[in-house]
């Protein structure tokens, strides 16, 4: 093999490595730790399982929280479902 063919092969492998590294980062999800007391704003609608207080009793339910709503942690008190 000549030097020119080695350079072409190297350039092709380098291009493939760059494309695969950039392309795969689009599909990687990150996990971010949010401490108690921090406020979150929803980026997209979220379907969630929740507890709803009905006539003084806690009942399980599901809701869809719309984009733009804020979510935060309530301190433990009578807000607990047990």
BELKA-V900202 format. One record per pair of residues at least 12 apart in sequence whose C-alpha atoms are under 6 Angstrom apart, sorted by the first residue. I is the first residue (numbers start at 1). J is the second residue. Records with the same first field share a line. If there is no record, write none. Layout:
BEGIN
I: J  J
END
This chain:
BEGIN
37: 73
39: 71  72
40: 70  71
41: 68  69  70
42: 67  68  69
43: 67
44: 67
45: 65  66  67
46: 64  65
47: 63  64
48: 62  63
49: 61  62
50: 62
58: 81
END
